[in-house]
């Protein structure tokens, strides 16, 4: 399923970070949480990366 998801901001590919249970957009410098196995692809739920 990861192959079909893209960042809602940059439309770039996402990478999975198993340690934090997040999908990471390096292009947008955002991390989107995965809750109960479901990716939450809302900008308001994203965490900014340093």
N, C-alpha and C positions, 0 to 999 in steps of 0.2 A: 504494500500500500504506500510506502514511503516514496516510491518512484513517481507516484501520481500527484503528490502534494508539492506545492510551491509556496514560497513566502507571499503572503497577501500584500506586502508593501513593495518589495523589489521584484517579485515574480522569479526569483532565483531559486535554485535547488536548496533543499534543506538537508542537514545532517542530523543523525540521531545521537544524542548524548545519553548513554545508559546510566551514568552516574547521577545525573540530575533529572532524568526522565523528561527531557525537553527536546524539541526540534529546533535546531539552530540555523539561523540565516546569517551567514557571515557577511553577505552583501549589505543587509540592513542593520547588522549588529544587534539582532534581537534573538531572544530565546522564547519559544512558545511552549507552554506546559502541556504535559500529557496527563490527563486525569482519568483514572479507571479505564485505561487503555484507549481513551479518546483524545486526539489532539485538539487543543483549544486554540484555534487560529484567529483569535480576536486581538487586535492591536492593544486594546485596553487591558488584556491579560498578559501581554508579552513583557518580558524582563529585558531591560537594556543591558548590553554587554559592555564591559569596560574597554 
